[in-house]
C-alpha cells in the first residue's frame, strides 16, 4: 500500500520561499510519475506540478516560473521548491503518484502540509 508523507510547510511572508518534501513507501518509486497538488479553502484540489520517471516536468500556469518539482529516487522523495510565494498559494499541499497519460492521482492521500502566505 502506498504511503505518502508530506512535510516542509509553514507560515511565510509573500515573496518568501519554501521547500516541500514528500517521502513515499510501498511503491517502486523510480518507475512512477509523481505530482504535487494543493487544495485551498473552499476550492477543489488541483495538480500544480508533476515529474515523470524520465524527469519530464509540467506545471500549472499559475505556478510556472515559481515552483520547481524534483525527485530523488534513492530517497524515494519528491520535492517542491516554491519561490516568490503569493497569498493565493495558501493551501494544503499534497503529493501523489500520477498515472500517465491521464495525470490522475493513483494512491491514497497523505495528511498534506499546510502552506500559509501572509501579505
Helices and strands as residue ranges (DSSP letters): E 3-7, E 10-13, E 18-25, G 29-31, E 33-39, E 46-51, E 57-59, E 67-72, G 73-75, E 77-82, G 87-89, E 91-98, E 113-118
